[in-house]
Amino acid sequence: MQIEKFNETLEIWINELNKFSFEQLLKKPDEKSWSLGQVYMHIIEEANWYNDQCKLALSDIENTDKPLSDDAKKLFEAGSFADKKIHADPVISENVKHP
């Protein structure tokens, strides 16, 4: 079940987080990269936004008769996002708010 996989992943992330000092969480590998702390904050913020979207989608039956897009089908079949590095300006990314 997907929720079990999610909970296992969450537990791993929490256990790994406890292995780092506050200073290590703030350290950036270079000027254009995020610190580990920024990555954790991003994941928390995005997970909260995603969960809100899930609640909204589950409460709205307006589009239940519409098919999934090809991209959505691929994502569901894979069961995860593509494993690729993403580079973004941390300052810009911190200021981006979802609509």
Phi and psi restraints in degrees (range 20) as a CNS / XPLOR table:
assign (resid 1 and name C) (resid 2 and name N)
       (resid 2 and name CA) (resid 2 and name C) 1.0 -64.0 20.0 2
assign (resid 2 and name N) (resid 2 and name CA)
       (resid 2 and name C) (resid 3 and name N) 1.0 -36.5 20.0 2
assign (resid 2 and name C) (resid 3 and name N)
       (resid 3 and name CA) (resid 3 and name C) 1.0 -65.4 20.0 2
assign (resid 3 and name N) (resid 3 and name CA)
       (resid 3 and name C) (resid 4 and name N) 1.0 -34.3 20.0 2
assign (resid 3 and name C) (resid 4 and name N)
       (resid 4 and name CA) (resid 4 and name C) 1.0 -66.1 20.0 2
assign (resid 4 and name N) (resid 4 and name CA)
       (resid 4 and name C) (resid 5 and name N) 1.0 -41.9 20.0 2
assign (resid 4 and name C) (resid 5 and name N)
       (resid 5 and name CA) (resid 5 and name C) 1.0 -63.7 20.0 2
assign (resid 5 and name N) (resid 5 and name CA)
       (resid 5 and name C) (resid 6 and name N) 1.0 -41.2 20.0 2
assign (resid 5 and name C) (resid 6 and name N)
       (resid 6 and name CA) (resid 6 and name C) 1.0 -61.1 20.0 2
assign (resid 6 and name N) (resid 6 and name CA)
       (resid 6 and name C) (resid 7 and name N) 1.0 -47.3 20.0 2
assign (resid 6 and name C) (resid 7 and name N)
       (resid 7 and name CA) (resid 7 and name C) 1.0 -63.8 20.0 2
assign (resid 7 and name N) (resid 7 and name CA)
       (resid 7 and name C) (resid 8 and name N) 1.0 -37.6 20.0 2
assign (resid 7 and name C) (resid 8 and name N)
       (resid 8 and name CA) (resid 8 and name C) 1.0 -63.3 20.0 2
assign (resid 8 and name N) (resid 8 and name CA)
       (resid 8 and name C) (resid 9 and name N) 1.0 -43.9 20.0 2
assign (resid 8 and name C) (resid 9 and name N)
       (resid 9 and name CA) (resid 9 and name C) 1.0 -63.6 20.0 2
assign (resid 9 and name N) (resid 9 and name CA)
       (resid 9 and name C) (resid 10 and name N) 1.0 -43.7 20.0 2
assign (resid 9 and name C) (resid 10 and name N)
       (resid 10 and name CA) (resid 10 and name C) 1.0 -59.4 20.0 2
assign (resid 10 and name N) (resid 10 and name CA)
       (resid 10 and name C) (resid 11 and name N) 1.0 -42.5 20.0 2
assign (resid 10 and name C) (resid 11 and name N)
       (resid 11 and name CA) (resid 11 and name C) 1.0 -63.3 20.0 2
assign (resid 11 and name N) (resid 11 and name CA)
       (resid 11 and name C) (resid 12 and name N) 1.0 -41.1 20.0 2
assign (resid 11 and name C) (resid 12 and name N)
       (resid 12 and name CA) (resid 12 and name C) 1.0 -61.1 20.0 2
assign (resid 12 and name N) (resid 12 and name CA)
       (resid 12 and name C) (resid 13 and name N) 1.0 -47.2 20.0 2
assign (resid 12 and name C) (resid 13 and name N)
       (resid 13 and name CA) (resid 13 and name C) 1.0 -61.5 20.0 2
assign (resid 13 and name N) (resid 13 and name CA)
       (resid 13 and name C) (resid 14 and name N) 1.0 -40.5 20.0 2
assign (resid 13 and name C) (resid 14 and name N)
       (resid 14 and name CA) (resid 14 and name C) 1.0 -66.3 20.0 2
assign (resid 14 and name N) (resid 14 and name CA)
       (resid 14 and name C) (resid 15 and name N) 1.0 -45.4 20.0 2
assign (resid 14 and name C) (resid 15 and name N)
       (resid 15 and name CA) (resid 15 and name C) 1.0 -62.5 20.0 2
assign (resid 15 and name N) (resid 15 and name CA)
       (resid 15 and name C) (resid 16 and name N) 1.0 -40.7 20.0 2
assign (resid 15 and name C) (resid 16 and name N)
       (resid 16 and name CA) (resid 16 and name C) 1.0 -67.5 20.0 2
assign (resid 16 and name N) (resid 16 and name CA)
       (resid 16 and name C) (resid 17 and name N) 1.0 -37.7 20.0 2
assign (resid 16 and name C) (resid 17 and name N)
       (resid 17 and name CA) (resid 17 and name C) 1.0 -58.6 20.0 2
assign (resid 17 and name N) (resid 17 and name CA)
       (resid 17 and name C) (resid 18 and name N) 1.0 -37.6 20.0 2
assign (resid 17 and name C) (resid 18 and name N)
       (resid 18 and name CA) (resid 18 and name C) 1.0 -67.8 20.0 2
assign (resid 18 and name N) (resid 18 and name CA)
       (resid 18 and name C) (resid 19 and name N) 1.0 -10.6 20.0 2
assign (resid 18 and name C) (resid 19 and name N)
       (resid 19 and name CA) (resid 19 and name C) 1.0 -85.6 20.0 2
assign (resid 19 and name N) (resid 19 and name CA)
       (resid 19 and name C) (resid 20 and name N) 1.0 -7.1 20.0 2
assign (resid 19 and name C) (resid 20 and name N)
       (resid 20 and name CA) (resid 20 and name C) 1.0 -111.1 20.0 2
assign (resid 20 and name N) (resid 20 and name CA)
       (resid 20 and name C) (resid 21 and name N) 1.0 144.4 20.0 2
assign (resid 20 and name C) (resid 21 and name N)
       (resid 21 and name CA) (resid 21 and name C) 1.0 -80.1 20.0 2
assign (resid 21 and name N) (resid 21 and name CA)
       (resid 21 and name C) (resid 22 and name N) 1.0 165.7 20.0 2
assign (resid 21 and name C) (resid 22 and name N)
       (resid 22 and name CA) (resid 22 and name C) 1.0 -59.9 20.0 2
assign (resid 22 and name N) (resid 22 and name CA)
       (resid 22 and name C) (resid 23 and name N) 1.0 -40.2 20.0 2
assign (resid 22 and name C) (resid 23 and name N)
       (resid 23 and name CA) (resid 23 and name C) 1.0 -62.9 20.0 2
assign (resid 23 and name N) (resid 23 and name CA)
       (resid 23 and name C) (resid 24 and name N) 1.0 -39.9 20.0 2
assign (resid 23 and name C) (resid 24 and name N)
       (resid 24 and name CA) (resid 24 and name C) 1.0 -66.0 20.0 2
assign (resid 24 and name N) (resid 24 and name CA)
       (resid 24 and name C) (resid 25 and name N) 1.0 -34.9 20.0 2
assign (resid 24 and name C) (resid 25 and name N)
       (resid 25 and name CA) (resid 25 and name C) 1.0 -68.8 20.0 2
assign (resid 25 and name N) (resid 25 and name CA)
       (resid 25 and name C) (resid 26 and name N) 1.0 -25.3 20.0 2
assign (resid 25 and name C) (resid 26 and name N)
       (resid 26 and name CA) (resid 26 and name C) 1.0 -88.8 20.0 2
assign (resid 26 and name N) (resid 26 and name CA)
       (resid 26 and name C) (resid 27 and name N) 1.0 -18.4 20.0 2
assign (resid 26 and name C) (resid 27 and name N)
       (resid 27 and name CA) (resid 27 and name C) 1.0 -71.8 20.0 2
assign (resid 27 and name N) (resid 27 and name CA)
       (resid 27 and name C) (resid 28 and name N) 1.0 131.7 20.0 2
assign (resid 27 and name C) (resid 28 and name N)
       (resid 28 and name CA) (resid 28 and name C) 1.0 -105.1 20.0 2
assign (resid 28 and name N) (resid 28 and name CA)
       (resid 28 and name C) (resid 29 and name N) 1.0 136.7 20.0 2
assign (resid 28 and name C) (resid 29 and name N)
       (resid 29 and name CA) (resid 29 and name C) 1.0 -64.0 20.0 2
assign (resid 29 and name N) (resid 29 and name CA)
       (resid 29 and name C) (resid 30 and name N) 1.0 -30.3 20.0 2
assign (resid 29 and name C) (resid 30 and name N)
       (resid 30 and name CA) (resid 30 and name C) 1.0 -161.3 20.0 2
assign (resid 30 and name N) (resid 30 and name CA)
       (resid 30 and name C) (resid 31 and name N) 1.0 174.9 20.0 2
assign (resid 30 and name C) (resid 31 and name N)
       (resid 31 and name CA) (resid 31 and name C) 1.0 -62.8 20.0 2
assign (resid 31 and name N) (resid 31 and name CA)
       (resid 31 and name C) (resid 32 and name N) 1.0 -29.0 20.0 2
assign (resid 31 and name C) (resid 32 and name N)
       (resid 32 and name CA) (resid 32 and name C) 1.0 -96.4 20.0 2
assign (resid 32 and name N) (resid 32 and name CA)
       (resid 32 and name C) (resid 33 and name N) 1.0 3.0 20.0 2
assign (resid 32 and name C) (resid 33 and name N)
       (resid 33 and name CA) (resid 33 and name C) 1.0 -109.3 20.0 2
assign (resid 33 and name N) (resid 33 and name CA)
       (resid 33 and name C) (resid 34 and name N) 1.0 159.8 20.0 2
assign (resid 33 and name C) (resid 34 and name N)
       (resid 34 and name CA) (resid 34 and name C) 1.0 -85.1 20.0 2
assign (resid 34 and name N) (resid 34 and name CA)
       (resid 34 and name C) (resid 35 and name N) 1.0 152.7 20.0 2
assign (resid 34 and name C) (resid 35 and name N)
       (resid 35 and name CA) (resid 35 and name C) 1.0 -78.0 20.0 2
assign (resid 35 and name N) (resid 35 and name CA)
       (resid 35 and name C) (resid 36 and name N) 1.0 164.5 20.0 2
assign (resid 35 and name C) (resid 36 and name N)
       (resid 36 and name CA) (resid 36 and name C) 1.0 -61.5 20.0 2
assign (resid 36 and name N) (resid 36 and name CA)
       (resid 36 and name C) (resid 37 and name N) 1.0 -37.3 20.0 2
assign (resid 36 and name C) (resid 37 and name N)
       (resid 37 and name CA) (resid 37 and name C) 1.0 -61.4 20.0 2
assign (resid 37 and name N) (resid 37 and name CA)
       (resid 37 and name C) (resid 38 and name N) 1.0 -40.1 20.0 2
assign (resid 37 and name C) (resid 38 and name N)
       (resid 38 and name CA) (resid 38 and name C) 1.0 -65.4 20.0 2
assign (resid 38 and name N) (resid 38 and name CA)
       (resid 38 and name C) (resid 39 and name N) 1.0 -36.9 20.0 2
assign (resid 38 and name C) (resid 39 and name N)
       (resid 39 and name CA) (resid 39 and name C) 1.0 -63.7 20.0 2
assign (resid 39 and name N) (resid 39 and name CA)
       (resid 39 and name C) (resid 40 and name N) 1.0 -46.3 20.0 2
assign (resid 39 and name C) (resid 40 and name N)
       (resid 40 and name CA) (resid 40 and name C) 1.0 -60.2 20.0 2
assign (resid 40 and name N) (resid 40 and name CA)
       (resid 40 and name C) (resid 41 and name N) 1.0 -45.3 20.0 2
assign (resid 40 and name C) (resid 41 and name N)
       (resid 41 and name CA) (resid 41 and name C) 1.0 -62.8 20.0 2
assign (resid 41 and name N) (resid 41 and name CA)
       (resid 41 and name C) (resid 42 and name N) 1.0 -40.2 20.0 2
assign (resid 41 and name C) (resid 42 and name N)
       (resid 42 and name CA) (resid 42 and name C) 1.0 -61.6 20.0 2
assign (resid 42 and name N) (resid 42 and name CA)
       (resid 42 and name C) (resid 43 and name N) 1.0 -45.2 20.0 2
assign (resid 42 and name C) (resid 43 and name N)
       (resid 43 and name CA) (resid 43 and name C) 1.0 -63.8 20.0 2
assign (resid 43 and name N) (resid 43 and name CA)
       (resid 43 and name C) (resid 44 and name N) 1.0 -41.4 20.0 2
assign (resid 43 and name C) (resid 44 and name N)
       (resid 44 and name CA) (resid 44 and name C) 1.0 -62.9 20.0 2
assign (resid 44 and name N) (resid 44 and name CA)
       (resid 44 and name C) (resid 45 and name N) 1.0 -48.0 20.0 2
assign (resid 44 and name C) (resid 45 and name N)
       (resid 45 and name CA) (resid 45 and name C) 1.0 -63.3 20.0 2
assign (resid 45 and name N) (resid 45 and name CA)
       (resid 45 and name C) (resid 46 and name N) 1.0 -42.7 20.0 2
assign (resid 45 and name C) (resid 46 and name N)
       (resid 46 and name CA) (resid 46 and name C) 1.0 -69.3 20.0 2
assign (resid 46 and name N) (resid 46 and name CA)
       (resid 46 and name C) (resid 47 and name N) 1.0 -37.0 20.0 2
assign (resid 46 and name C) (resid 47 and name N)
       (resid 47 and name CA) (resid 47 and name C) 1.0 -64.7 20.0 2
assign (resid 47 and name N) (resid 47 and name CA)
       (resid 47 and name C) (resid 48 and name N) 1.0 -41.2 20.0 2
assign (resid 47 and name C) (resid 48 and name N)
       (resid 48 and name CA) (resid 48 and name C) 1.0 -62.9 20.0 2
assign (resid 48 and name N) (resid 48 and name CA)
       (resid 48 and name C) (resid 49 and name N) 1.0 -44.4 20.0 2
assign (resid 48 and name C) (resid 49 and name N)
       (resid 49 and name CA) (resid 49 and name C) 1.0 -62.6 20.0 2
assign (resid 49 and name N) (resid 49 and name CA)
       (resid 49 and name C) (resid 50 and name N) 1.0 -45.0 20.0 2
assign (resid 49 and name C) (resid 50 and name N)
       (resid 50 and name CA) (resid 50 and name C) 1.0 -60.6 20.0 2
assign (resid 50 and name N) (resid 50 and name CA)
       (resid 50 and name C) (resid 51 and name N) 1.0 -45.0 20.0 2
assign (resid 50 and name C) (resid 51 and name N)
       (resid 51 and name CA) (resid 51 and name C) 1.0 -62.6 20.0 2
assign (resid 51 and name N) (resid 51 and name CA)
       (resid 51 and name C) (resid 52 and name N) 1.0 -39.6 20.0 2
assign (resid 51 and name C) (resid 52 and name N)
       (resid 52 and name CA) (resid 52 and name C) 1.0 -62.3 20.0 2
assign (resid 52 and name N) (resid 52 and name CA)
       (resid 52 and name C) (resid 53 and name N) 1.0 -40.1 20.0 2
assign (resid 52 and name C) (resid 53 and name N)
       (resid 53 and name CA) (resid 53 and name C) 1.0 -65.6 20.0 2
assign (resid 53 and name N) (resid 53 and name CA)
       (resid 53 and name C) (resid 54 and name N) 1.0 -38.3 20.0 2
assign (resid 53 and name C) (resid 54 and name N)
       (resid 54 and name CA) (resid 54 and name C) 1.0 -62.9 20.0 2
assign (resid 54 and name N) (resid 54 and name CA)
       (resid 54 and name C) (resid 55 and name N) 1.0 -45.1 20.0 2
assign (resid 54 and name C) (resid 55 and name N)
       (resid 55 and name CA) (resid 55 and name C) 1.0 -60.3 20.0 2
assign (resid 55 and name N) (resid 55 and name CA)
       (resid 55 and name C) (resid 56 and name N) 1.0 -43.3 20.0 2
assign (resid 55 and name C) (resid 56 and name N)
       (resid 56 and name CA) (resid 56 and name C) 1.0 -62.4 20.0 2
assign (resid 56 and name N) (resid 56 and name CA)
       (resid 56 and name C) (resid 57 and name N) 1.0 -45.6 20.0 2
assign (resid 56 and name C) (resid 57 and name N)
       (resid 57 and name CA) (resid 57 and name C) 1.0 -63.9 20.0 2
assign (resid 57 and name N) (resid 57 and name CA)
       (resid 57 and name C) (resid 58 and name N) 1.0 -38.1 20.0 2
assign (resid 57 and name C) (resid 58 and name N)
       (resid 58 and name CA) (resid 58 and name C) 1.0 -71.6 20.0 2
assign (resid 58 and name N) (resid 58 and name CA)
       (resid 58 and name C) (resid 59 and name N) 1.0 -21.6 20.0 2
assign (resid 58 and name C) (resid 59 and name N)
       (resid 59 and name CA) (resid 59 and name C) 1.0 -93.4 20.0 2
assign (resid 59 and name N) (resid 59 and name CA)
       (resid 59 and name C) (resid 60 and name N) 1.0 -3.4 20.0 2
assign (resid 59 and name C) (resid 60 and name N)
       (resid 60 and name CA) (resid 60 and name C) 1.0 -121.9 20.0 2
assign (resid 60 and name N) (resid 60 and name CA)
       (resid 60 and name C) (resid 61 and name N) 1.0 116.6 20.0 2
assign (resid 60 and name C) (resid 61 and name N)
       (resid 61 and name CA) (resid 61 and name C) 1.0 -100.0 20.0 2
assign (resid 61 and name N) (resid 61 and name CA)
       (resid 61 and name C) (resid 62 and name N) 1.0 10.0 20.0 2
assign (resid 61 and name C) (resid 62 and name N)
       (resid 62 and name CA) (resid 62 and name C) 1.0 -57.6 20.0 2
assign (resid 62 and name N) (resid 62 and name CA)
       (resid 62 and name C) (resid 63 and name N) 1.0 -36.7 20.0 2
assign (resid 62 and name C) (resid 63 and name N)
       (resid 63 and name CA) (resid 63 and name C) 1.0 -110.3 20.0 2
assign (resid 63 and name N) (resid 63 and name CA)
       (resid 63 and name C) (resid 64 and name N) 1.0 19.2 20.0 2
assign (resid 63 and name C) (resid 64 and name N)
       (resid 64 and name CA) (resid 64 and name C) 1.0 -65.8 20.0 2
assign (resid 64 and name N) (resid 64 and name CA)
       (resid 64 and name C) (resid 65 and name N) 1.0 -19.7 20.0 2
assign (resid 64 and name C) (resid 65 and name N)
       (resid 65 and name CA) (resid 65 and name C) 1.0 -90.3 20.0 2
assign (resid 65 and name N) (resid 65 and name CA)
       (resid 65 and name C) (resid 66 and name N) 1.0 -1.6 20.0 2
assign (resid 65 and name C) (resid 66 and name N)
       (resid 66 and name CA) (resid 66 and name C) 1.0 -91.7 20.0 2
assign (resid 66 and name N) (resid 66 and name CA)
       (resid 66 and name C) (resid 67 and name N) 1.0 143.3 20.0 2
assign (resid 66 and name C) (resid 67 and name N)
       (resid 67 and name CA) (resid 67 and name C) 1.0 -75.6 20.0 2
assign (resid 67 and name N) (resid 67 and name CA)
       (resid 67 and name C) (resid 68 and name N) 1.0 157.6 20.0 2
assign (resid 67 and name C) (resid 68 and name N)
       (resid 68 and name CA) (resid 68 and name C) 1.0 -68.3 20.0 2
assign (resid 68 and name N) (resid 68 and name CA)
       (resid 68 and name C) (resid 69 and name N) 1.0 149.6 20.0 2
assign (resid 68 and name C) (resid 69 and name N)
       (resid 69 and name CA) (resid 69 and name C) 1.0 -72.0 20.0 2
assign (resid 69 and name N) (resid 69 and name CA)
       (resid 69 and name C) (resid 70 and name N) 1.0 163.9 20.0 2
assign (resid 69 and name C) (resid 70 and name N)
       (resid 70 and name CA) (resid 70 and name C) 1.0 -60.2 20.0 2
assign (resid 70 and name N) (resid 70 and name CA)
       (resid 70 and name C) (resid 71 and name N) 1.0 -41.1 20.0 2
assign (resid 70 and name C) (resid 71 and name N)
       (resid 71 and name CA) (resid 71 and name C) 1.0 -62.8 20.0 2
assign (resid 71 and name N) (resid 71 and name CA)
       (resid 71 and name C) (resid 72 and name N) 1.0 -41.8 20.0 2
assign (resid 71 and name C) (resid 72 and name N)
       (resid 72 and name CA) (resid 72 and name C) 1.0 -64.5 20.0 2
assign (resid 72 and name N) (resid 72 and name CA)
       (resid 72 and name C) (resid 73 and name N) 1.0 -41.0 20.0 2
assign (resid 72 and name C) (resid 73 and name N)
       (resid 73 and name CA) (resid 73 and name C) 1.0 -59.7 20.0 2
assign (resid 73 and name N) (resid 73 and name CA)
       (resid 73 and name C) (resid 74 and name N) 1.0 -44.7 20.0 2
assign (resid 73 and name C) (resid 74 and name N)
       (resid 74 and name CA) (resid 74 and name C) 1.0 -62.0 20.0 2
assign (resid 74 and name N) (resid 74 and name CA)
       (resid 74 and name C) (resid 75 and name N) 1.0 -42.3 20.0 2
assign (resid 74 and name C) (resid 75 and name N)
       (resid 75 and name CA) (resid 75 and name C) 1.0 -63.6 20.0 2
assign (resid 75 and name N) (resid 75 and name CA)
       (resid 75 and name C) (resid 76 and name N) 1.0 -45.3 20.0 2
assign (resid 75 and name C) (resid 76 and name N)
       (resid 76 and name CA) (resid 76 and name C) 1.0 -66.3 20.0 2
assign (resid 76 and name N) (resid 76 and name CA)
       (resid 76 and name C) (resid 77 and name N) 1.0 -39.1 20.0 2
assign (resid 76 and name C) (resid 77 and name N)
       (resid 77 and name CA) (resid 77 and name C) 1.0 -65.1 20.0 2
assign (resid 77 and name N) (resid 77 and name CA)
       (resid 77 and name C) (resid 78 and name N) 1.0 -39.3 20.0 2
assign (resid 77 and name C) (resid 78 and name N)
       (resid 78 and name CA) (resid 78 and name C) 1.0 -73.5 20.0 2
assign (resid 78 and name N) (resid 78 and name CA)
       (resid 78 and name C) (resid 79 and name N) 1.0 -29.8 20.0 2
assign (resid 78 and name C) (resid 79 and name N)
       (resid 79 and name CA) (resid 79 and name C) 1.0 76.2 20.0 2
assign (resid 79 and name N) (resid 79 and name CA)
       (resid 79 and name C) (resid 80 and name N) 1.0 9.4 20.0 2
assign (resid 79 and name C) (resid 80 and name N)
       (resid 80 and name CA) (resid 80 and name C) 1.0 -167.4 20.0 2
assign (resid 80 and name N) (resid 80 and name CA)
       (resid 80 and name C) (resid 81 and name N) 1.0 169.6 20.0 2
assign (resid 80 and name C) (resid 81 and name N)
       (resid 81 and name CA) (resid 81 and name C) 1.0 -78.0 20.0 2
assign (resid 81 and name N) (resid 81 and name CA)
       (resid 81 and name C) (resid 82 and name N) 1.0 161.3 20.0 2
assign (resid 81 and name C) (resid 82 and name N)
       (resid 82 and name CA) (resid 82 and name C) 1.0 -61.4 20.0 2
assign (resid 82 and name N) (resid 82 and name CA)
       (resid 82 and name C) (resid 83 and name N) 1.0 143.6 20.0 2
assign (resid 82 and name C) (resid 83 and name N)
       (resid 83 and name CA) (resid 83 and name C) 1.0 -87.3 20.0 2
assign (resid 83 and name N) (resid 83 and name CA)
       (resid 83 and name C) (resid 84 and name N) 1.0 91.2 20.0 2
assign (resid 83 and name C) (resid 84 and name N)
       (resid 84 and name CA) (resid 84 and name C) 1.0 -146.3 20.0 2
assign (resid 84 and name N) (resid 84 and name CA)
       (resid 84 and name C) (resid 85 and name N) 1.0 150.1 20.0 2
assign (resid 84 and name C) (resid 85 and name N)
       (resid 85 and name CA) (resid 85 and name C) 1.0 -76.4 20.0 2
assign (resid 85 and name N) (resid 85 and name CA)
       (resid 85 and name C) (resid 86 and name N) 1.0 138.4 20.0 2
assign (resid 85 and name C) (resid 86 and name N)
       (resid 86 and name CA) (resid 86 and name C) 1.0 -121.7 20.0 2
assign (resid 86 and name N) (resid 86 and name CA)
       (resid 86 and name C) (resid 87 and name N) 1.0 131.5 20.0 2
assign (resid 86 and name C) (resid 87 and name N)
       (resid 87 and name CA) (resid 87 and name C) 1.0 -110.8 20.0 2
assign (resid 87 and name N) (resid 87 and name CA)
       (resid 87 and name C) (resid 88 and name N) 1.0 132.3 20.0 2
assign (resid 87 and name C) (resid 88 and name N)
       (resid 88 and name CA) (resid 88 and name C) 1.0 -147.2 20.0 2
assign (resid 88 and name N) (resid 88 and name CA)
       (resid 88 and name C) (resid 89 and name N) 1.0 151.8 20.0 2
assign (resid 88 and name C) (resid 89 and name N)
       (resid 89 and name CA) (resid 89 and name C) 1.0 -71.2 20.0 2
assign (resid 89 and name N) (resid 89 and name CA)
       (resid 89 and name C) (resid 90 and name N) 1.0 115.7 20.0 2
assign (resid 89 and name C) (resid 90 and name N)
       (resid 90 and name CA) (resid 90 and name C) 1.0 -57.6 20.0 2
assign (resid 90 and name N) (resid 90 and name CA)
       (resid 90 and name C) (resid 91 and name N) 1.0 -36.1 20.0 2
assign (resid 90 and name C) (resid 91 and name N)
       (resid 91 and name CA) (resid 91 and name C) 1.0 -66.6 20.0 2
assign (resid 91 and name N) (resid 91 and name CA)
       (resid 91 and name C) (resid 92 and name N) 1.0 -46.7 20.0 2
assign (resid 91 and name C) (resid 92 and name N)
       (resid 92 and name CA) (resid 92 and name C) 1.0 -65.2 20.0 2
assign (resid 92 and name N) (resid 92 and name CA)
       (resid 92 and name C) (resid 93 and name N) 1.0 -45.0 20.0 2
assign (resid 92 and name C) (resid 93 and name N)
       (resid 93 and name CA) (resid 93 and name C) 1.0 -61.8 20.0 2
assign (resid 93 and name N) (resid 93 and name CA)
       (resid 93 and name C) (resid 94 and name N) 1.0 -37.0 20.0 2
assign (resid 93 and name C) (resid 94 and name N)
       (resid 94 and name CA) (resid 94 and name C) 1.0 -66.5 20.0 2
assign (resid 94 and name N) (resid 94 and name CA)
       (resid 94 and name C) (resid 95 and name N) 1.0 -25.3 20.0 2
assign (resid 94 and name C) (resid 95 and name N)
       (resid 95 and name CA) (resid 95 and name C) 1.0 -93.6 20.0 2
assign (resid 95 and name N) (resid 95 and name CA)
       (resid 95 and name C) (resid 96 and name N) 1.0 -4.8 20.0 2
assign (resid 95 and name C) (resid 96 and name N)
       (resid 96 and name CA) (resid 96 and name C) 1.0 -79.7 20.0 2
assign (resid 96 and name N) (resid 96 and name CA)
       (resid 96 and name C) (resid 97 and name N) 1.0 127.2 20.0 2
assign (resid 96 and name C) (resid 97 and name N)
       (resid 97 and name CA) (resid 97 and name C) 1.0 -118.2 20.0 2
assign (resid 97 and name N) (resid 97 and name CA)
       (resid 97 and name C) (resid 98 and name N) 1.0 144.2 20.0 2
assign (resid 97 and name C) (resid 98 and name N)
       (resid 98 and name CA) (resid 98 and name C) 1.0 -71.9 20.0 2
assign (resid 98 and name N) (resid 98 and name CA)
       (resid 98 and name C) (resid 99 and name N) 1.0 152.1 20.0 2
